Amino acid sequence: MEGRAARVWLGLGVAGAVLALCCGAGVISFGGLFLTSYQALNEQAHRAVGDYLDAEIAGDFEEAYELRCARDRRSESLPEFRDRVSSLPRIESYELSDVEITQAGNVRVPAVVNYEDGRQERLLVPLAQDETTGELEVCGWRR
């Protein structure tokens, strides 16, 4: 009988320590998974917006048009898009910030756009996921 209580408490202490270690490792793993997923989303969003803005800067309106989502392409023909965008001030450069995810689950990328006339504007570029490829596309943005 002697020492039995001490062994019980020692066993409970070791079990508690193992449980705390496992829970802590799970929390850290989940945090790492979330961070990695966010970084991947941010990278894909930057690529989508960057490719679109680069095409606009280069004057390649066909490429810019194709980088928009299907809904946007259905609502505006290529000639309409070309006429509208070519009438706007030309973008000279841009800087993208980290992706934002709204409470509704929408993804958008903040961008600071510098125009050839010297103006600067802060824009939020909305993105949507292409249902066939899974890639992000500029969707719902008109400047």
N, C-alpha and C positions, 0 to 999 in steps of 0.2 A: 504494500500500500504506500510505503514511503516513496516520495518522488513522483507518484502518479500524477498529481495535480500539476507539478512542474512540467512533466512531459506533455500533458494535454495543452498547457499554455504555450509551451515551446512549439508544438505542432500547429496550433492555431496561429501563432505569430508567423511561422514559416509559410503557412498557407496564405495568410493575408499579404505577406510580402510578395509571394509569387503572383497572387491575383492583382495586386497593385502594379507590378512590373508588366504583366500581360496587358492590363487596361491602358497603362501609359504607352506601351509599344503600339497598341491599336490606335490610340489618339494621334500619336506621332505619325504612324503610317497613313492614317486618313488625311491628316494635314498635308503630308507630302504628296499624296495622290491628288488632292484638291489643288495644290500649288502647281503641280505638273500639268494638270488639265487646264488651268487658267492660263498658264504660259503658252500652251499649245493653241488655245483659242485666240489669244492675243497675237500670236505669230500668224495664224491663218487670216485673222481679220486685217492685220497690217498688210499682208500680201494682197488681199482682195482690194482694199482701198488704194494701196500704193500702185498696183497695176492699173487700176482705173484712172487715177490722177495722172500717172505717167503717160497713159495713152492720150488723155486730154491735152497735156502739155506738148506732146509730140504732134498734136493735130491729127492723130489717127482716130477719127470719130467712129469708124467702123469697129475698131477694136474696143473702144470705150463702150459703144453700144452693146457689143456682145458680152461685155463683162457685167452688164446689168441683169437683174433677175427677169424671168420670163414675164411676170406681171407688168413690169415697167416696159418691156419690149412690146407687149400687146397693147399697152395704152398709148404708145407713141412710135410711129414708124421711124426707120433710119433717116429718111430725108427730113422729117420734122425734128428729130433729135439733132441732126447736123446743123440745121438752120438755127435752132434755139441756142445750142451751146456755142456756135461760132459767133453769135451776136452778143455774147456775154464777154466781160473782161477776161483776157487770157491769164491763166494761172502761170506763174513763173516758178514757184517752189512751194513746198508744203512741209509741215512737220506733224507727225502723228503721235498721239498720246495713247496710254493704255486703254484697252477696250472697257466699255461700260456695259453693264447688264442691268436693265431696268427691272422694276418690281414685276412687270408683266412678262419678263423673260426675253425682252427684245435686246438685241445686240447692236451697239453703235460704237463708232470710233470718233473721238474728238480730233479735229484737225485744225491747225492754224495754216491758212492759205495766204500766200503772198501773191499779189497780182502784178502784172507788168507796169501798171500805172502807179505803183507804190503803195496801194492800199493793202491792208491786212485784215483778214476776217477769221473769226473762230466759228467753225462749223461742226455739226454732229452728223456723221455719215451713217445712216442705218444700213444694216446688213440682214440678209435672210439666207437660209440654207437651201441650196438646190436639192430638190427631192430625189433627183436621179443620181447625182454625183456626190452629194454630201458636202460639197464645197460651199463656202460663203460667197455671196454676191452682193454688190451694191443694190439696194432695193428701197424705193420710196424716196430717194433723194433728188431734189431738183434745186439747182442753184440758179 
